[in-house]
Amino acid sequence: MDPNTGSHADETTGQPDDPATAHDNPQPTGVLARAARWATQHRRTVVLGWIAVLVISFGVSSAVGTNYTTNFSLGGTESQRATDLLKRDFPAQAGDDDSIVLHTRQGKVTDAAVRQRVEPVLARVAKLPHVTGVISPYERAGAAAVSRDGTIAFATVTFDQRANALDKADIKRVISTAETARSPQLQVELGGQAIMQAQETSLGFATVIGLIAAIIVLVLTFGSFIAMGLPIITALLGLGTGVALTGVLSHVIDMPDVSSELATMIGLGVGIDYSLFVVTRFREEYRAGADAAEATVTAMDTAGRAVLFAGTTVIIALAGMFVLGVGFLYGLALGSVIAVLLTMLTSLTVLPALMSRFGDRLGRRRRGAAATAQTGGFWRRWAGLIERRPWPAAIAGLAIMLALATPALSMHLGNSDQGNDPTSRTTRRAYDLLSTGFGKGFNGPLLVVAQLPSKGDGAALQRIGDTLRATPNVASVTAPRTSPEGLTATFSVYPRTSPQSTETSDLVKRLRDERLPVVEKSTNTSVLVGGATAQAIDFSNVLAGKLPLFIGIVVGLSALLLLVVFRSAVIPIQGALMNLLSIGAALGVTVAIFQQGFMASLFGIQEGPIEPWLPVMLFAIVFGLSMDYEVFLVSRIHEEWMKRRNAKRAVTEGLAVTGRVITAAATIMICVFLSFVTGDDRGIKLFGLSLATAVFLDAFIVRSLLLPAVLYILDRHAWALPAWLGRRLPNLAIERPAKPEQPKRRLEPAFEEGGA
């Protein structure tokens, strides 16, 4: 309000509003429109406020540090019952066992010089915090830990806690102490769950690559450094705050080490996407004659609504992981939800403040680009091609997606073992040495826990041991270790195959279902198969069993939102099916590369199983991201449908206006996700490549080919809704209410009226 004239003035120009103009073009009055006006009038407060939040968040995070921990505990599984039993009756065996692997380049590990060098180091390791004991290969109990040729041996380090509960500083102290035994003639490497967790993966370089790629795409898309900078700044403000808060919350809830990396990957991609959608609509309105403030409000009242809906859908999909009851996923979900929520909020608050400030420069058009931008150029011609041949286009798009999804039918879920680590890591070198000296199964022993009917029941222990040794695919079984009370005993069972192989999973199933139940009945004992390898198998089985429930909940809620927003019975079904196609095809490509080895060398990976958490995370995130493009495209089509009542022309207009933006946004997302493939962590590579594949297929095949073709085929039936259902649904629109068209100068011929 201007204090001198009593009229409202535009903060950018300082000129009062034109009453006539305001009357002819009533300003939006929605919540986002009002929030955008407030942000433009208090832009300094908004920007400085977010900067303050970012600084405070990082300050708190730096002060309290982080406490990332990977918790694979699953209540009700046999491996968890074995762990709980050991904690109660045999605390010294309740923790994880890790290995110190020795390899002599000359001579044997049993040589006096080597022994004199190693034994004092192992004694020091045994006295470190949280180490309950070390079984040396020079002791009677560890005599079997020397290879036949005598060049490789290992010592077993037993911790008093599971790997996820150990402090990394204590694990690193074990590593540094053991490595003091190294010499030019003696190689010392370490392996095991605790050692693996102590090896942090830094994604700083990958993040920089992703940012550079995003900057290049934005400059090519907008032809303006101002237009490029706004999405980057907005995304980084929200993402930085989210990562800092995730670190703080790691003290409250168990969060795996990869939580911040996944949050960074997702937050950076969606943050730039959301800002890109809004900035594009701003430039469209500005070039249509609106001033910066008006264009900002209109952009937030249209594209801003789409961002709010899309972001909410992503959050719902991620939050759906909490219904699975798997603690490991809680931290992953929470970190990703925080990143998406904060980047969405910065897009809805910081972005309008910046757009109103730099609006005149932001909306400036490059010379010679006017006609192309206003008519849709390539995308209008592409839409016309699909309109003329909708059935071949739909069949081609569906065939591509189904063909790519086929490998997913043979997907093997399992935790990849340390044989997939890069050779630069000590865990990989230890894995290779143990495989060479003893066989791959020595990298993932099973821990069989027996509850005895009486103290030190030797007959029962003998029967259990004989049964284990006689089981196919068992390489060796250690002598039983008995608890102080003599009522609980453990056997270490070494398979002939690697921890990640399907044969090891089959062995666990055979022991549980066939071999051990017979022994339990004859000896009156309770025998459980546990340990890290069995726990990973149980984890995979639990997630696979609960995946259908998760998919049903997320698809159902998302379809309900689409039904309410677009008031169509067809659009929710179409959206759910096509999003599932994108996820299935992405899983198929991922299985072909990571499990079947197709082009694996190109990505620097080895064949192995698909991490059990990937389908859940991929579904949650890709379903949400697919909704971004679904909402952005369909909302523009719906806007044109409500305005013109010509369904086919609405598809053409919607695709012409949004095609370039959607593919540019997808390209940015693809670059961000692919940048994480440059790291050396297999899980991050797996996740990055699967997300990049899903986004590519969704944007370039589903939204650019399959969806338009289906909508052309359905014509006005795509917007059909039973009258009884329409009366019961609330009115919740993304786009602004359509106004009757007024005669005006156009760059293209007037459209014919049609439709219902």
Summary of the structure (lengths in Angstrom):
residues: 756
radius of gyration: 30.5
end to end distance: 44.5
largest distance: 100.6
contacts: 2756
relative contact order: 0.11
helix: 67%
strand: 8%
